[in-house]
Amino acid sequence: MRTVRNKDGTWNVWMSRDEYRELPRATDTFQQEIALRLMGDCGLRVAEVLDVTPAHISRRSDGRHFELEVVAGKDTTGEYRGGKHRETWLPREFEAQINRYRQEKEIADDEPLVDRAKRTVQDWVDRAADQAADSTGDDDYRRVSSHDLRRCWANHLLVEENVSPRIVMALGGWSSYDAIEPYLAAPTEDNINDSMAQVSL
């Protein structure tokens, strides 16, 4: 885990996927796990999590994969009335988990999956991070905020999986490469070795 302290005393945290997975496991309820995974597995901002309903989930055109419609995403340009619209990737295993949760709680198509306030969801992340710190012995978890889950998602796609920045920008709702650059961490030694071993120099 890599942490960087900001001037205002907050922290930016970059987690590996294994480190991130400790957080959903440390939640207390099914709803809390869904909320954290919407940020860490789909790249949603905490406010966007609150808008998700079952109606926003659909199969992609290939019939095998799923997408999640984000209807009121953050708009830094001021071009979109009511927020910026996008579709992001929804892992199949996570779609199945959401479907189980929806059936268990009898959630209608137009009802939110996470019916809580933004501050409550942020508190869930804080509590899960504290529990992950206790269970792993890694106190860096105590520096994790809700935004670090989105950071982890973007960094994993860009650095670990080498997904095109244009694809990550579209999925995450960023309008420029400059906007996603802060989500990048320095490449690991394994990244460098794997990439450069394939280069002819």
Solvent accessible surface area in square Angstrom, and as a share of the most:
residue,aa,sasa,rsa
1,M,61,0.27
2,R,104,0.38
3,T,32,0.19
4,V,58,0.33
5,R,148,0.54
6,N,48,0.25
7,K,217,0.92
8,D,112,0.58
9,G,29,0.28
10,T,72,0.42
11,W,60,0.21
12,N,38,0.19
13,V,0,0.00
14,W,20,0.07
15,M,7,0.03
16,S,58,0.38
17,R,34,0.12
18,D,104,0.54
19,E,42,0.19
20,Y,2,0.01
21,R,108,0.39
22,E,47,0.21
23,L,0,0.00
24,P,11,0.07
25,R,157,0.57
26,A,17,0.13
27,T,24,0.14
28,D,88,0.46
29,T,69,0.40
30,F,51,0.21
31,Q,22,0.10
32,Q,14,0.06
33,E,45,0.20
34,I,0,0.00
35,A,0,0.00
36,L,0,0.00
37,R,27,0.10
38,L,0,0.00
39,M,1,0.00
40,G,0,0.00
41,D,19,0.10
42,C,0,0.00
43,G,0,0.00
44,L,1,0.00
45,R,38,0.14
46,V,17,0.10
47,A,51,0.39
48,E,5,0.02
49,V,0,0.00
50,L,44,0.22
51,D,60,0.31
52,V,3,0.02
53,T,16,0.09
54,P,11,0.07
55,A,64,0.50
56,H,30,0.14
57,I,32,0.16
58,S,54,0.35
59,R,145,0.53
60,R,81,0.30
61,S,130,0.84
62,D,76,0.40
63,G,38,0.36
64,R,131,0.48
65,H,35,0.16
66,F,20,0.08
67,E,38,0.17
68,L,0,0.00
69,E,55,0.25
70,V,6,0.04
71,V,56,0.32
72,A,42,0.33
73,G,3,0.03
74,K,117,0.49
75,D,35,0.18
76,T,106,0.62
77,T,67,0.39
78,G,67,0.64
79,E,131,0.59
80,Y,102,0.39
81,R,242,0.88
82,G,63,0.60
83,G,21,0.20
84,K,34,0.14
85,H,91,0.40
86,R,17,0.06
87,E,71,0.32
88,T,0,0.00
89,W,95,0.33
90,L,1,0.00
91,P,35,0.22
92,R,120,0.44
93,E,104,0.47
94,F,0,0.00
95,E,33,0.15
96,A,40,0.31
97,Q,13,0.06
98,I,3,0.02
99,N,59,0.30
100,R,133,0.49
101,Y,5,0.02
102,R,69,0.25
103,Q,123,0.55
104,E,110,0.49
105,K,111,0.47
106,E,150,0.67
107,I,20,0.10
108,A,45,0.35
109,D,77,0.40
110,D,113,0.58
111,E,77,0.35
112,P,54,0.34
113,L,0,0.00
114,V,2,0.01
115,D,83,0.43
116,R,119,0.44
117,A,61,0.47
118,K,94,0.40
119,R,135,0.49
120,T,43,0.25
121,V,0,0.00
122,Q,44,0.19
123,D,52,0.27
124,W,13,0.05
125,V,0,0.00
126,D,59,0.31
127,R,106,0.39
128,A,2,0.01
129,A,1,0.01
130,D,61,0.31
131,Q,69,0.31
132,A,1,0.00
133,A,2,0.01
134,D,103,0.53
135,S,89,0.58
136,T,63,0.37
137,G,65,0.62
138,D,47,0.25
139,D,92,0.48
140,D,40,0.21
141,Y,5,0.02
142,R,112,0.41
143,R,89,0.32
144,V,6,0.03
145,S,45,0.29
146,S,11,0.07
147,H,75,0.34
148,D,0,0.00
149,L,0,0.00
150,R,2,0.01
151,R,16,0.06
152,C,0,0.00
153,W,11,0.04
154,A,0,0.00
155,N,13,0.07
156,H,37,0.17
157,L,31,0.16
158,L,18,0.09
159,V,25,0.15
160,E,79,0.36
161,E,96,0.43
162,N,118,0.61
163,V,39,0.22
164,S,47,0.30
165,P,56,0.35
166,R,191,0.70
167,I,91,0.46
168,V,0,0.00
169,M,28,0.13
170,A,65,0.51
171,L,28,0.14
172,G,0,0.00
173,G,10,0.09
174,W,19,0.07
175,S,67,0.43
176,S,46,0.30
177,Y,99,0.38
178,D,118,0.61
179,A,39,0.30
180,I,0,0.00
181,E,90,0.40
182,P,74,0.47
183,Y,22,0.08
184,L,46,0.23
185,A,16,0.13
186,A,67,0.52
187,P,78,0.49
188,T,68,0.40
189,E,133,0.60
190,D,100,0.52
191,N,27,0.14
192,I,85,0.43
193,N,76,0.39
194,D,92,0.48
195,S,59,0.38
196,M,98,0.44
197,A,88,0.68
198,Q,153,0.68
199,V,73,0.42
200,S,112,0.72
201,L,191,0.95
